[in-house]
């Protein structure tokens, strides 16, 4: 009885159990990365909502604030925190979902090939009657 089947592809032998284990580890790592991105997105949203709400409350109560530098600092925080953090979040998303962009690239390549084949077919068809 074979407990650990081997798959022969060309001249290479693959241990099916190790292959499935590696596949599981890769899938688990990918899920962890996606979960990390969504956690990052949730924290980004919550913190920036707090900053926005807090900043608007302080700005609403401008007349009570004696230190005008504080207002300038809050204005800059309301703007730059989401922008700079958003740039980091954008690159985090690109890293995590980079395989999705490969799907788009493959689609583009298939469409280009399809259009080129149609052009070649039309050219061949037109030359046939000359």
N, C-alpha and C positions, 0 to 999 in steps of 0.2 A: 504494500500500500504506500502510495506517494503522499507524504504529509506536506511537502514543500515543493509544489510544482515549479518546473523551470519552463520558461518560454524561450523558444529559439527564434530569433529574428536575424536573418542573414547568418553571420558568424558569431553573433553576440548571444549570450545566455542571460536571461533576466530572471532573477529570483522573485516570483510573484508576491510572496509575503513581504519581502523588503520593499518592493515597488509600491504595494498598497500602503505600507507604513509610511514611506516617504511622501506619498500622495496625501495621506491624512495629515501629516505634519505640515505640509505646504498649505493645505486648506485651512488648518487651524491657525496658522500664522496670518493668512490673509484675512480671516474673520476677525482676528485680534486687531489687525491694522484698521479695518473698516470700523470696528467698534471704537477704537481710539479716535478716529476722525470724527465720528458722530458725538463722542463725548466732548471733544475739543469744540465742535460746533455748538453744542448745548451750553458749555461754559462761556464761550464767546458771546452768545446771544444773551444769556442771563446777566453777565457782568456789564455788557454794554447797555442793556436796558436800565440797569441800576445807575450807571454813570449818567445816562441821558436824563432819567427822571430826577436824580439828585441835582444835576446841573440846572435843569429847568426850574426846580424849586428855588435854588439859590438865586438864579437870574430873576425869577418872579419877585423875590424878596430883596431886590437890589437896593432899595432905599434903606434897608436895615443893615446892609453890609458896609462897614467903614473902610475896610481894606480893599481898595480897587485892584490891587495885584492879585488877590485871591480870585476875583471875578475873571481876570485875564487868564489865570492858570486853569480855571474850570472851563472856560471857553476853548482853550487849546486841548484840554483833555477830552472834551466832548467830541472834538473833531478828529484829533490824531490817534487816539487809542483805537477806535474801530478801524480806521484806515490802515494803520501800520499792522495791527493784529490781524486784520482781514487779509493783508498781503501774505502773512505767514500762514493763515488758514487756507488760502488759495493754493499755495505751494504744497501744503500738507495734503490737500485733496488731490492735486496732480500726482503726487507720489503714490498715494493709496489707490487711485483709480486709473493708473497709467495703462492698464490692460484694456480698459474701455476705449481708449484712444487708438489702440492698435486695431480694434474692431472697426473703427471708422476708417482707418488707413487701409485695411483689407477691403472694405467696401469700395473705397475710392479706386483701389487697384483693379478690382473686379469690374467696376463700371468703365474705367478707362479701357480695359481689355475688350469689353463688350462693344464699346463704340469703335474701337480700332478694327475689330473683326467685321462690324457692319460696314464701315468705310471700305475695307478691303473687299468685302462681298459686293458692294455697290460698284466699286471700280472694276472688279472682275466681270460683273454683269454688264456694265456699260461697254467694256472692251470686247465682249463677246460678239456684239452686234456690229462692230466696225469692220 
